[in-house]
Amino acid sequence: MLILFTVAVLIVTARWFVFSRTAYTLVVIFAAIHTVGAHYTYAEVPIGRWIESLTGRSLPWERNHFDRVVHFLYGLLILWPYREAFFHAATPSHPFWGYLLPLSFILSTSLGYELLEWAAAEVFGGDLGMAFLGTQGDVWDAHWDMLWASIGAVLATAIMIAIHATTGRDFPREWARNQLAREGGENGVTR
């Protein structure tokens, strides 16, 4: 459902804003990985077998950490598209806000998703609810998931700051400006 919702939002919003190829690529990679988790359920993804078949070594963990990898990738991969959308919607008064607000959005949506998981587990109840929640017996699972999304988002922010410091360019900001300029040119309006 989350993937279908995301695709629908991207299609509907494309009338007003087209993301860069980089942003769409990052969203598709995340959606593909999320789809694998949804197919198996996160606790049952055979990542341990896949790694063992590739490396000949088994993972030393009893818990399946695929869900934590996906939360990390959410922060790492989705921050760029959020920054593009942010710059399309607002012009921050200081560059600091162009990094902090998208980072905060990742953190808040990660929290929101954990609350949604909890509510779904309550509604479904029993074994189905616990399978959906995917805590695998870890009472701190939601906290760990939010932490890994935060680490991914902070890493993505650091990468973007490093790119900006090295090249002098802020690609998500530039893309949004170009989109706004195109819209203004098509509509005869300048922003």
C-alpha positions in Angstrom: 0.0 0.0 0.0 2.8 2.4 0.8 4.4 1.9 -2.6 1.0 2.4 -4.4 0.4 5.6 -2.3 3.9 6.9 -3.2 3.4 6.2 -6.9 0.0 7.9 -6.8 1.5 11.0 -5.1 4.4 11.2 -7.6 1.9 11.0 -10.6 -0.5 13.6 -9.2 2.2 16.0 -8.1 4.1 15.7 -11.5 1.6 18.3 -12.8 3.2 20.9 -10.5 6.7 19.6 -9.9 8.9 17.1 -11.6 11.7 15.6 -9.5 15.2 15.2 -10.9 16.4 11.9 -12.3 18.5 11.5 -9.2 15.5 11.9 -7.0 13.4 9.5 -9.0 16.2 6.9 -9.0 16.6 7.1 -5.2 12.8 6.7 -4.8 12.8 3.7 -7.1 15.7 2.0 -5.3 14.0 2.5 -2.0 10.6 1.3 -3.3 12.2 -1.8 -4.7 13.9 -2.6 -1.4 10.7 -1.9 0.5 8.8 -4.2 -1.9 11.1 -7.0 -1.0 10.4 -6.5 2.7 6.7 -6.3 2.1 6.7 -9.5 0.0 8.4 -11.6 2.7 7.4 -9.5 5.7 10.5 -7.7 7.1 11.2 -10.4 9.8 11.2 -13.2 7.2 13.4 -11.7 4.4 16.0 -14.3 3.8 18.9 -11.8 3.9 21.0 -14.1 6.0 20.8 -16.9 3.3 21.5 -14.4 0.5 24.6 -13.1 2.3 25.7 -16.6 3.1 25.3 -17.7 -0.5 27.4 -14.7 -1.7 30.1 -14.8 0.9 30.1 -18.3 2.3 29.7 -16.9 5.8 26.6 -16.8 7.9 25.5 -13.7 9.9 26.2 -13.9 13.6 22.8 -12.5 14.5 19.6 -14.3 15.6 17.4 -11.3 14.7 16.7 -10.4 11.0 17.9 -6.9 10.6 16.5 -6.3 7.2 13.9 -3.8 8.6 16.6 -1.7 10.2 18.5 -1.6 6.9 15.4 -0.4 5.2 14.9 2.3 7.8 18.5 3.4 7.4 18.0 3.5 3.6 14.8 5.6 4.0 16.8 8.3 5.7 19.7 7.9 3.3 17.8 7.7 0.0 14.7 9.8 0.5 16.3 12.9 2.0 17.4 14.1 -1.5 13.8 14.0 -3.0 12.5 15.7 0.2 15.0 18.5 -0.2 14.0 19.0 -3.8 10.3 19.2 -2.8 11.2 21.5 0.1 13.0 24.0 -2.2 10.2 23.9 -4.6 7.7 24.8 -1.9 9.8 27.3 0.1 12.8 29.5 -0.1 14.6 29.3 3.3 16.1 32.5 4.7 19.4 30.7 5.5 21.0 27.7 4.0 20.9 26.0 7.4 17.1 25.6 7.1 17.5 23.9 3.7 19.3 21.1 5.5 17.5 21.0 8.9 13.9 21.1 7.8 14.2 18.1 5.3 16.1 16.2 8.0 13.4 17.0 10.5 10.8 15.8 8.0 12.6 12.4 7.7 12.7 12.1 11.5 9.0 13.0 11.9 7.8 10.7 9.1 9.9 7.9 10.6 8.1 8.5 13.9 4.7 8.6 12.1 5.4 5.3 10.3 6.2 3.6 13.7 2.9 5.0 15.1 1.1 3.7 12.0 2.7 0.2 12.5 1.7 0.2 16.1 -1.9 1.2 15.3 -2.1 -1.5 12.6 -0.8 -4.1 15.0 -3.5 -3.1 17.5 -6.2 -3.3 14.8 -5.1 -6.7 13.4 -4.2 -8.1 16.8 -2.7 -11.5 17.6 -0.1 -13.2 15.4 -1.1 -11.2 12.4 -0.6 -7.9 14.2 2.8 -9.0 15.6 3.9 -10.2 12.1 3.0 -6.8 10.7 4.7 -5.0 13.5 7.8 -7.1 13.0 9.4 -6.4 16.4 10.8 -10.0 16.6 10.6 -9.8 20.3 12.5 -6.5 20.6 10.6 -4.1 22.8 12.9 -1.3 21.5 12.3 -2.1 17.8 10.5 1.2 17.0 13.2 3.2 18.7 16.0 1.3 16.8 14.1 1.8 13.5 13.8 5.6 14.1 17.4 5.7 15.1 18.5 4.0 11.9 16.4 6.3 9.8 18.0 9.3 11.6 21.5 7.9 11.0 20.7 7.5 7.3 19.3 11.0 7.1 22.2 12.6 8.9 24.6 10.7 6.6 22.7 11.9 3.6 22.8 15.5 4.9 26.5 15.2 5.5 27.0 13.9 2.0 25.0 16.8 0.5 26.9 19.3 2.6 30.2 17.8 1.4 29.1 17.9 -2.2 28.1 21.5 -1.7 31.4 22.4 0.0 33.4 20.6 -2.7 31.6 21.7 -5.8 30.0 24.9 -4.6 26.7 23.6 -5.9 23.5 22.5 -4.1 21.9 20.2 -6.7 18.4 19.8 -5.1 18.2 23.6 -4.6 19.3 24.2 -8.3 16.7 21.6 -9.6 13.9 23.2 -7.7 14.9 26.7 -9.0 15.0 25.4 -12.5 11.5 23.9 -12.1 10.2 27.2 -10.8 11.8 29.1 -13.6 10.2 26.7 -16.2 6.8 27.1 -14.6 7.2 30.9 -14.6 8.2 30.9 -18.2 5.3 28.6 -19.3 2.8 30.7 -17.3 4.3 34.1 -18.0 4.8 34.5 -14.3 8.1 35.1 -12.6 8.8 34.0 -9.0 
